[in-house]
Amino acid sequence: MAWSHLRLGDFKKGKMYIVLTLLCALGFLIIKGFEYGHKFELHHYPKTNNFFATYFVMTGLHGLHVLGGVAVFIYFLTPWGQAMWHKNQQQYTNRIEVTGLYWHFVDLVWIFLFPTLYLL
Protein backbone atom coordinates (compact mmCIF):
# COMPACT_ATOMS: atom_id res chain seq x y z
CA MET A 1 0.00 0.00 0.00
CA ALA A 2 2.87 2.37 0.75
CA TRP A 3 4.36 1.77 -2.68
CA SER A 4 1.04 2.30 -4.49
CA HIS A 5 0.38 5.59 -2.68
CA LEU A 6 3.92 6.77 -3.36
CA ARG A 7 3.44 5.94 -7.06
CA LEU A 8 0.36 8.17 -6.97
CA GLY A 9 2.43 10.96 -5.39
CA ASP A 10 0.79 10.75 -1.95
CA PHE A 11 3.80 10.89 0.35
CA LYS A 12 1.73 11.30 3.51
CA LYS A 13 -0.26 8.08 2.98
CA GLY A 14 2.86 6.26 1.80
CA LYS A 15 4.60 7.16 5.07
CA MET A 16 1.53 6.11 7.03
CA TYR A 17 1.63 2.61 5.52
CA ILE A 18 5.36 2.32 6.16
CA VAL A 19 4.73 3.23 9.81
CA LEU A 20 1.93 0.63 10.01
CA THR A 21 4.31 -1.96 8.57
CA LEU A 22 6.89 -1.04 11.19
CA LEU A 23 4.34 -1.31 14.00
CA CYS A 24 3.33 -4.79 12.83
CA ALA A 25 6.98 -5.82 12.56
CA LEU A 26 7.79 -4.55 16.03
CA GLY A 27 4.69 -6.32 17.34
CA PHE A 28 5.93 -9.55 15.77
CA LEU A 29 9.39 -9.12 17.28
CA ILE A 30 7.95 -8.42 20.73
CA ILE A 31 5.69 -11.48 20.53
CA LYS A 32 8.65 -13.59 19.37
CA GLY A 33 10.66 -12.27 22.33
CA PHE A 34 7.93 -13.41 24.74
CA GLU A 35 7.78 -16.76 22.94
CA TYR A 36 11.55 -17.21 23.25
CA GLY A 37 11.35 -16.23 26.92
CA HIS A 38 8.69 -18.87 27.52
CA LYS A 39 10.77 -21.51 25.73
CA PHE A 40 13.76 -20.63 27.94
CA GLU A 41 11.59 -20.83 31.09
CA LEU A 42 10.70 -24.38 30.04
CA HIS A 43 14.44 -25.06 29.54
CA HIS A 44 14.05 -25.48 25.79
CA TYR A 45 17.28 -24.31 24.19
CA PRO A 46 18.88 -24.93 20.81
CA LYS A 47 20.99 -27.63 22.47
CA THR A 48 17.88 -29.44 23.80
CA ASN A 49 17.25 -31.42 20.61
CA ASN A 50 17.22 -31.10 16.83
CA PHE A 51 13.72 -29.65 16.76
CA PHE A 52 14.64 -26.74 19.03
CA ALA A 53 17.94 -26.23 17.24
CA THR A 54 16.04 -25.93 13.95
CA TYR A 55 13.29 -23.84 15.56
CA PHE A 56 15.67 -21.26 17.02
CA VAL A 57 17.83 -21.04 13.90
CA MET A 58 14.89 -20.64 11.51
CA THR A 59 12.85 -18.25 13.64
CA GLY A 60 16.00 -16.35 14.63
CA LEU A 61 17.01 -15.85 11.00
CA HIS A 62 13.45 -14.80 10.23
CA GLY A 63 13.62 -12.28 13.06
CA LEU A 64 16.92 -10.92 11.76
CA HIS A 65 15.39 -10.58 8.30
CA VAL A 66 12.47 -8.64 9.79
CA LEU A 67 14.88 -6.49 11.78
CA GLY A 68 16.83 -5.70 8.59
CA GLY A 69 13.63 -4.61 6.86
CA VAL A 70 12.70 -2.48 9.88
CA ALA A 71 16.09 -0.73 9.72
CA VAL A 72 15.67 0.10 6.03
CA PHE A 73 12.09 1.34 6.45
CA ILE A 74 13.13 3.48 9.42
CA TYR A 75 15.89 5.01 7.28
CA PHE A 76 13.33 6.00 4.65
CA LEU A 77 11.32 7.77 7.35
CA THR A 78 14.31 9.80 8.59
CA PRO A 79 15.06 13.25 7.18
CA TRP A 80 17.96 11.73 5.15
CA GLY A 81 15.70 9.13 3.58
CA GLN A 82 12.86 11.59 3.02
CA ALA A 83 15.24 13.97 1.26
CA MET A 84 15.31 11.45 -1.60
CA TRP A 85 11.53 11.87 -2.02
CA HIS A 86 11.91 15.63 -2.35
CA LYS A 87 14.83 15.25 -4.74
CA ASN A 88 13.66 12.32 -6.89
CA GLN A 89 10.24 10.81 -6.16
CA GLN A 90 10.66 7.96 -8.64
CA GLN A 91 13.95 6.85 -7.08
CA TYR A 92 12.44 6.93 -3.57
CA THR A 93 9.40 4.96 -4.75
CA ASN A 94 11.62 2.39 -6.46
CA ARG A 95 13.69 1.97 -3.30
CA ILE A 96 10.50 1.39 -1.31
CA GLU A 97 9.44 -1.18 -3.91
CA VAL A 98 12.75 -3.05 -3.62
CA THR A 99 12.53 -2.94 0.17
CA GLY A 100 8.97 -4.27 -0.13
CA LEU A 101 10.21 -7.16 -2.27
CA TYR A 102 12.82 -7.95 0.38
CA TRP A 103 10.13 -7.65 3.03
CA HIS A 104 7.73 -9.99 1.25
CA PHE A 105 10.44 -12.61 0.90
CA VAL A 106 9.84 -13.00 4.66
CA ASP A 107 6.19 -13.78 3.89
CA LEU A 108 7.20 -16.44 1.42
CA VAL A 109 9.59 -18.05 3.89
CA TRP A 110 7.01 -17.85 6.70
CA ILE A 111 4.48 -19.75 4.56
CA PHE A 112 6.82 -22.73 4.89
CA LEU A 113 8.12 -22.08 8.40
CA PHE A 114 4.77 -21.75 10.13
CA PRO A 115 3.32 -25.14 9.13
CA THR A 116 6.68 -26.86 9.60
CA LEU A 117 7.39 -25.50 13.08
CA TYR A 118 4.00 -24.77 14.57
CA LEU A 119 1.51 -27.17 12.99
CA LEU A 120 3.49 -30.39 12.96
C-alpha positions in Angstrom: 0.0 0.0 0.0 2.9 2.4 0.7 4.4 1.8 -2.7 1.0 2.3 -4.5 0.4 5.6 -2.7 3.9 6.8 -3.4 3.4 5.9 -7.1 0.4 8.2 -7.0 2.4 11.0 -5.4 0.8 10.8 -2.0 3.8 10.9 0.3 1.7 11.3 3.5 -0.3 8.1 3.0 2.9 6.3 1.8 4.6 7.2 5.1 1.5 6.1 7.0 1.6 2.6 5.5 5.4 2.3 6.2 4.7 3.2 9.8 1.9 0.6 10.0 4.3 -2.0 8.6 6.9 -1.0 11.2 4.3 -1.3 14.0 3.3 -4.8 12.8 7.0 -5.8 12.6 7.8 -4.6 16.0 4.7 -6.3 17.3 5.9 -9.5 15.8 9.4 -9.1 17.3 7.9 -8.4 20.7 5.7 -11.5 20.5 8.6 -13.6 19.4 10.7 -12.3 22.3 7.9 -13.4 24.7 7.8 -16.8 22.9 11.5 -17.2 23.3 11.3 -16.2 26.9 8.7 -18.9 27.5 10.8 -21.5 25.7 13.8 -20.6 27.9 11.6 -20.8 31.1 10.7 -24.4 30.0 14.4 -25.1 29.5 14.0 -25.5 25.8 17.3 -24.3 24.2 18.9 -24.9 20.8 21.0 -27.6 22.5 17.9 -29.4 23.8 17.3 -31.4 20.6 17.2 -31.1 16.8 13.7 -29.6 16.8 14.6 -26.7 19.0 17.9 -26.2 17.2 16.0 -25.9 14.0 13.3 -23.8 15.6 15.7 -21.3 17.0 17.8 -21.0 13.9 14.9 -20.6 11.5 12.9 -18.2 13.6 16.0 -16.3 14.6 17.0 -15.8 11.0 13.4 -14.8 10.2 13.6 -12.3 13.1 16.9 -10.9 11.8 15.4 -10.6 8.3 12.5 -8.6 9.8 14.9 -6.5 11.8 16.8 -5.7 8.6 13.6 -4.6 6.9 12.7 -2.5 9.9 16.1 -0.7 9.7 15.7 0.1 6.0 12.1 1.3 6.4 13.1 3.5 9.4 15.9 5.0 7.3 13.3 6.0 4.6 11.3 7.8 7.4 14.3 9.8 8.6 15.1 13.2 7.2 18.0 11.7 5.1 15.7 9.1 3.6 12.9 11.6 3.0 15.2 14.0 1.3 15.3 11.5 -1.6 11.5 11.9 -2.0 11.9 15.6 -2.3 14.8 15.2 -4.7 13.7 12.3 -6.9 10.2 10.8 -6.2 10.7 8.0 -8.6 14.0 6.8 -7.1 12.4 6.9 -3.6 9.4 5.0 -4.7 11.6 2.4 -6.5 13.7 2.0 -3.3 10.5 1.4 -1.3 9.4 -1.2 -3.9 12.7 -3.1 -3.6 12.5 -2.9 0.2 9.0 -4.3 -0.1 10.2 -7.2 -2.3 12.8 -8.0 0.4 10.1 -7.6 3.0 7.7 -10.0 1.3 10.4 -12.6 0.9 9.8 -13.0 4.7 6.2 -13.8 3.9 7.2 -16.4 1.4 9.6 -18.0 3.9 7.0 -17.9 6.7 4.5 -19.8 4.6 6.8 -22.7 4.9 8.1 -22.1 8.4 4.8 -21.8 10.1 3.3 -25.1 9.1 6.7 -26.9 9.6 7.4 -25.5 13.1 4.0 -24.8 14.6 1.5 -27.2 13.0 3.5 -30.4 13.0 
